[in-house]
Amino acid sequence: MRAALGTTREPARTPASASASGVSFVSTQVEKLDSRAARVTGNLTMLGVTRSIVLTVNVDADPLAKGRAVAFVATGTIRRSEFGMPFGVPLIDDTLEITVKTRALADEKE
């Protein structure tokens, strides 16, 4: 793409384009805060950039699974400019809130 005065402009990188490059998180430390919460430190890789981040993880029984599952909700924040997405800063907020929801199921007893 060509910009004015003959300079070359890179396409804007957005969180939506992150899926094309892959996103991964590898935990490096887990600190139990209480019986239902933990602080998880790890390396987040997105758009080829790896940064250490901290997530707060809350664990609750899944009421729909009748005691066979637990639900995990991890939350944290990143600065998108640190992952190669500076487009629009400061007009567009640089801080992204991350929420990951998942659950673990127990094996069925025979």
Backbone as a ProteinNet text record, in pm:
[ID]
protein_1_A
[PRIMARY]
MRAALGTTREPARTPASASASGVSFVSTQVEKLDSRAARVTGNLTMLGVTRSIVLTVNVDADPLAKGRAVAFVATGTIRRSEFGMPFGVPLIDDTLEITVKTRALADEKE
[TERTIARY]
85	0	89.6	58.2	138.1	71.2	152	104.1	154.3	113	153.5	305.1	359.2	500.2	588	528.5	607.1	657.1	608.2	651.9	566.5	619.2	546.2	486.1	362.8	293.3	257.4	283.4	248	98.8	33.4	-106.9	-120.3	-230.2	-253.9	-268.6	-207.3	-220.7	-323.2	-420.7	-528.2	-534.9	-603.7	-618.2	-680.4	-769.2	-832	-728.7	-623.8	-521.7	-427.5	-435.9	-349.5	-376.6	-500.8	-533.4	-459.4	-426.9	-355.2	-212.9	-152.9	-16	-10.7	-120.8	-124.1	-100.2	-166.2	-150.6	-127.1	-27.2	-3.4	34.5	7.9	43.8	105.1	222.3	289.9	314.4	255.9	273.1	414.5	467.1	599.6	593.9	483.5	468.7	320.7	280.4	143.7	150.9	81.4	78.6	-66.1	-92.2	-226.5	-256.7	-367.6	-407.7	-502.8	-596.8	-689.4	-747	-852.1	-904	-968.3	-996	-1063.2	-993.7	-871.6	-802.9	-652.4	-591.4	-446.9	-397.1	-270.3	-203.6	-109.1	-128.3	-48.5	36.6	167.9	262.1	304.7	317.9	358.6	397	433.2	475	364.2	316.2	216.2	288.1	262.4	318.9	204.2	217.4	115	184.5	150.7	210.4	362.5	412.6	556.2	631.8	562	625	586.3	685.1	660	687.2	590.9	602.9	551	609.4	560.9	436.8	332.4	211.5	166.5	78.2	22.1	-129.2	-185.3	-329.5	-380.6	-497.2	-565.6	-667.3	-660.8	-747.8	-841.7	-970.4	-1072.2	-1128.8	-1149.1	-1197.6	-1328.3	-1430.4	-1560.3	-1615.9	-1697.2	-1768.2	-1867	-1880.7	-1975.8	-2111.2	-2209.3	-2337	-2414.9	-2389.3	-2461.1	-2404.5	-2285.3	-2219.9	-2237.2	-2316.3	-2347.5	-2222.2	-2126.4	-2006.5	-1899.8	-1919.5	-1823.1	-1728.6	-1743.1	-1659.5	-1630.2	-1518.9	-1487.2	-1467.7	-1504.8	-1490.6	-1373.4	-1293.3	-1179.3	-1203.5	-1179.7	-1185.5	-1055.7	-975.3	-847.3	-861.2	-813.4	-821.2	-685.7	-658.9	-536.6	-541.8	-437.5	-429.9	-294.5	-294.6	-171.1	-175.2	-59.2	-49.6	-28.6	-123.1	-117.1	5	55.1	173.7	296	298.5	410.4	410.4	299.4	287.7	280.7	330.4	337.7	209.2	118.9	-7.9	-21.7	64.8	60	-41.9	-110.9	-201.4	-302.2	-310.3	-411.6	-378.5	-267.9	-231.3	-184.9	-230.6	-312.4	-461.8	-505.4	-648	-730.6	-673.3	-736	-656.6	-724.5	-658	-557.9	-442.6	-335.8	-357.4	-440.4	-461.3	-574.7	-546.4	-648.4	-670.8	-796.1	-829	-849.5	-786	-795.4	-879.6	-973.3	-1051.3	-1052.8	-1012.7	-1014.6	-1103.8	-1204.9	-1297	-1284.9	-1275.1	-1270.8	-1320.2	-1337.3	-1375.7	-1310.5	-1294.7	-1236.3	-1341.6	-1354.5	-1451.9	-1382.7	-1443.7	-1393.5	-1433.9	-1353.7	-1389.8	-1516.1	-1600.9	-1720.7	-1681	-1741.9	-1715.4	-1798.7	-1737.3	-1806	-1899.3
-116.8	0	123.1	221.8	343.7	458.6	533.6	652.4	774.5	891.6	1016.7	1032.2	1104.8	1138	1016.4	909.6	794.8	706.8	725.5	638.7	513.2	406.3	280.6	267.2	226.5	210.1	63.5	10.4	-127.6	-134.3	-246.3	-262.2	-261.3	-208.2	-205.2	-346.3	-375.1	-505.7	-492.8	-577.7	-572.8	-704.7	-708.7	-835.6	-944.1	-906.9	-1005.4	-1073.2	-1000.5	-1060.8	-1148.7	-1144	-1227	-1374.4	-1410.5	-1551.6	-1612	-1532.8	-1584.7	-1624.8	-1555.9	-1584.5	-1678.8	-1699.6	-1786	-1707.9	-1750.9	-1692.1	-1807.3	-1794.3	-1899.6	-1838.9	-1914.4	-1875.3	-1996	-1977.2	-2082	-2030.1	-2096.8	-2051.4	-2080.9	-1990.7	-2007.9	-2012	-1964.1	-1963.9	-1955.7	-2031	-2026.5	-2002.9	-1899.5	-1864.7	-1872.3	-1959.5	-1973.9	-1853	-1786.1	-1669	-1708.3	-1797.1	-1852.5	-1980.1	-2035.4	-2164.5	-2158.4	-2039.7	-2027.5	-1932	-1889.7	-1794.6	-1819.3	-1786.5	-1799	-1686.3	-1655.7	-1559.5	-1642.3	-1634.3	-1713.4	-1618.5	-1637.3	-1561.4	-1651.1	-1591.7	-1672.7	-1587.8	-1655	-1589.3	-1596.5	-1479.4	-1468.9	-1437	-1518.4	-1492.9	-1460.2	-1345.5	-1299.9	-1219.6	-1247.7	-1179.6	-1192.2	-1305.6	-1330.2	-1261.6	-1194.8	-1124	-1195.1	-1219.1	-1284.2	-1186.6	-1176.6	-1089.9	-1164.6	-1135.1	-1191.9	-1114.6	-1188.1	-1124.4	-1198.5	-1135	-1194	-1201.5	-1319.7	-1340.1	-1376.7	-1328	-1371.3	-1475.8	-1592.4	-1703.8	-1733.9	-1732.4	-1769.5	-1904.8	-1991.1	-2127.3	-2144.6	-2194.4	-2219.8	-2351.2	-2414.7	-2534	-2493	-2576.4	-2549.4	-2606.3	-2519.6	-2568.7	-2655.5	-2641.4	-2720.8	-2862	-2886.4	-3015.9	-3109.8	-3071.1	-3156.3	-3212	-3122.3	-3162	-3230.7	-3242.8	-3310.2	-3214	-3083.5	-2988.1	-2866	-2801.2	-2672.1	-2573.1	-2449.4	-2343.1	-2253.9	-2216.3	-2127.5	-1998.9	-1884.6	-1756.1	-1683	-1660	-1590.2	-1450.7	-1350	-1212.4	-1143.7	-1049.3	-971.1	-860.6	-781.8	-674.1	-678.2	-631.4	-614.3	-478.3	-433.7	-313.7	-364	-335.1	-389.2	-339.9	-220.5	-169.2	-255.8	-325.7	-414.1	-540.4	-566.4	-683.1	-642.9	-524.9	-481.8	-425.9	-376.4	-319.4	-174.2	-84.7	53.3	142	89.1	170.6	245.9	376.7	458.5	507.8	460.6	507.6	651	745.3	733.3	754.3	775.8	797.3	672.6	556.8	429.3	373.8	333	287.7	176.5	184.6	87.1	-35.6	-24.2	-132.3	-223.6	-354.3	-453.9	-540.8	-561.9	-653.5	-791.3	-891.2	-1029	-1108.7	-1186.9	-1280.3	-1414.2	-1518.6	-1654.4	-1736.9	-1800.2	-1884.9	-2027.1	-2122	-2262.4	-2344.7	-2474.3	-2561.6	-2697.3	-2765.9	-2899.4	-2996.7	-3107.5	-3210.8	-3330.8	-3387.9	-3511.6	-3628.7	-3732.8	-3854.7	-3914.5	-3971.1	-4037.4	-4166.8	-4193.3	-4317.8	-4428.8	-4543	-4656.5	-4725.3
0	0	0	-79.4	-90.7	-17.4	57.1	127.7	51.2	95.3	31.3	33.6	-59.3	-71.5	-97.7	-151.1	-192	-78.3	44.1	153.6	156.6	210.4	219.6	357.7	361.6	489.3	507.3	626	658.4	690	658.3	696.5	848.8	898.3	1042.6	1094.8	1208.9	1271.8	1383.7	1381.1	1478.8	1553.1	1668.3	1738.5	1650.8	1558.2	1470.2	1381.3	1342.2	1257.2	1337.3	1470	1553.5	1531.9	1500.7	1483.9	1365.2	1265.9	1150.5	1187.8	1284.3	1325.4	1443.7	1511.6	1628.7	1756.5	1859.9	1992.2	2088.2	2174.8	2272.9	2407.3	2513	2648.5	2717.1	2777.8	2852.1	2992.4	3091.4	3230	3278.3	3360.9	3419.5	3571.7	3629.3	3774.7	3810.4	3912.5	3962.9	4112.9	4158.2	4299.8	4348.8	4443.3	4498.7	4586.7	4558.1	4636.4	4748.3	4716.8	4815.2	4755.5	4816.7	4770.9	4632.4	4582.1	4451.8	4354.5	4387	4298.8	4297.1	4183.9	4168.1	4078.5	4093.7	4005.6	3918.3	3786.7	3693.5	3609.6	3616.7	3535.2	3420.5	3303	3189.1	3070.1	2962.5	2839.4	2735.7	2694.3	2589.3	2459.3	2357	2224.8	2130.5	2064.7	1970.6	1861.3	1737.8	1622.4	1623	1673.2	1674.6	1786.6	1877.4	1989.4	2119.4	2206.1	2334.1	2446.9	2538.6	2656.8	2778.4	2893.3	3018.7	3062.6	3102.7	3154	3280	3356.2	3476.8	3459.4	3485.4	3479.2	3617.9	3652.7	3773.9	3732	3794.3	3756.9	3873	3844.4	3942.6	3903.1	4003.5	3980.9	4057.2	3989.2	4051.8	4000.6	4082.6	4037.3	3929.1	3828	3720.7	3762.6	3794.3	3846.8	3747.8	3621	3521.5	3507	3560.8	3541.8	3661.2	3758.7	3874.4	3941.8	3970.5	4042.6	3959.5	3829.2	3742.2	3671.4	3693.7	3621	3706.3	3673.2	3731.9	3618	3643.7	3544.6	3583.1	3485.1	3505.7	3427.7	3492.4	3424.4	3454.5	3351.4	3364.9	3306.6	3379.8	3331.7	3347.7	3259.3	3265.3	3161.8	3154.4	3055.7	2985.4	2861.5	2785.3	2717.1	2675.4	2591.3	2449.2	2361.4	2225.8	2149.3	2181.2	2112.8	2141.2	2255.1	2287.9	2202.3	2133.7	2046.9	1899.3	1867.6	1728.4	1671.1	1757.5	1710.8	1759.3	1712.6	1761.7	1690.5	1589.6	1509.1	1596.5	1578	1643.5	1782.4	1842.8	1977.2	1963.5	2040.3	2161.2	2138.6	2014.4	1992.4	2024.7	1997.4	2033	2149.9	2254.3	2376.6	2347.5	2409.8	2393.9	2482.4	2583.7	2679	2633.9	2630.9	2599.4	2721.6	2755.7	2863.5	2803.3	2863.9	2816.2	2915.1	2863.2	2944.7	2873.3	2944.6	2890.9	2981.6	2921.1	2997.9	2946.1	3039.8	3003	3120.6	3098.4	3209.4	3189.5	3300.2	3299	3347.7	3276	3310.5	3372.4	3472.9	3532.4	3444.2	3444.4	3372	3434.9	3350.3	3402.2	3469.5	3584.4	3656.1	3594.4	3584.8	3521.5	3616.2
[MASK]
++++++++++++++++++++++++++++++++++++++++++++++++++++++++++++++++++++++++++++++++++++++++++++++++++++++++++++++

